[in-house]
Amino acid sequence: MNRLLSCEFNIDNACVELKYADGSMVSIDCTAVENEVADNMYQRSELDWLIYNDPAAYADLILNGDTETYLKTVTEYKPLD
């Protein structure tokens, strides 16, 4: 696979964008991903944290990982009192 040059969150279009050495680009629509895999606000919060703090890990999770298992593993449910 081509070498990854950059991976960053573009707040203007709510996409994580990956740019490769050969000039190709992959854009992940974060809103569409959240609508598809996140069942509640806690799971959305976990995905948002990844988007803003580690977009490369987010892209790897979406493109290569098991998103549903990841969310079940890391999400803490804190009921509002």
C-alpha positions in Angstrom: 0.0 0.0 0.0 1.1 3.6 -0.6 2.7 5.6 2.2 0.4 7.7 4.2 1.5 11.4 4.2 -1.2 12.9 6.4 -4.3 12.1 8.3 -6.4 14.9 9.8 -9.9 15.9 10.7 -11.4 18.5 8.4 -13.9 20.4 10.5 -15.4 22.2 7.5 -16.9 19.0 6.0 -16.8 16.7 9.1 -14.5 14.2 7.4 -11.2 12.5 8.4 -9.0 12.8 5.3 -6.1 10.6 4.5 -3.6 11.7 1.9 -1.1 9.2 0.3 2.2 9.6 -1.5 0.8 8.7 -4.9 -1.7 11.6 -4.7 -4.7 9.6 -3.8 -7.0 10.6 -0.9 -9.6 8.8 1.3 -12.2 10.9 3.0 -14.3 9.3 5.8 -17.7 11.0 6.5 -17.7 11.0 10.3 -21.4 12.0 10.5 -22.4 9.0 8.3 -20.3 6.6 10.4 -21.8 7.8 13.7 -25.3 7.5 12.2 -24.5 3.9 11.1 -22.7 2.5 14.1 -23.3 4.5 17.2 -26.5 3.6 19.1 -26.3 6.3 21.8 -24.6 9.5 23.0 -21.9 7.6 24.9 -20.8 5.7 21.8 -20.9 9.0 19.7 -18.7 10.6 22.4 -16.1 7.8 22.1 -16.0 8.2 18.3 -15.7 12.0 18.7 -12.8 11.7 21.1 -10.9 9.6 18.5 -11.8 12.0 15.7 -10.3 15.0 17.5 -7.5 13.4 19.4 -6.2 10.5 17.1 -7.7 10.7 13.6 -5.2 8.1 12.4 -6.6 5.6 14.9 -10.1 6.5 14.0 -9.4 5.9 10.3 -7.7 2.6 11.1 -10.7 1.5 13.2 -13.3 2.5 10.5 -11.3 1.0 7.5 -9.8 -2.1 9.2 -11.4 -2.7 12.5 -14.5 -4.0 14.1 -16.2 -0.7 15.2 -19.1 -2.3 17.0 -16.9 -4.5 19.2 -14.6 -1.5 19.9 -17.6 0.6 21.0 -18.9 -2.2 23.3 -15.5 -2.5 24.9 -14.6 1.1 25.6 -18.0 2.8 26.2 -18.9 3.5 29.8 -22.6 4.1 30.4 -23.2 6.7 33.1 -26.8 7.3 33.7 -27.9 10.9 34.4 -29.3 11.3 37.9 
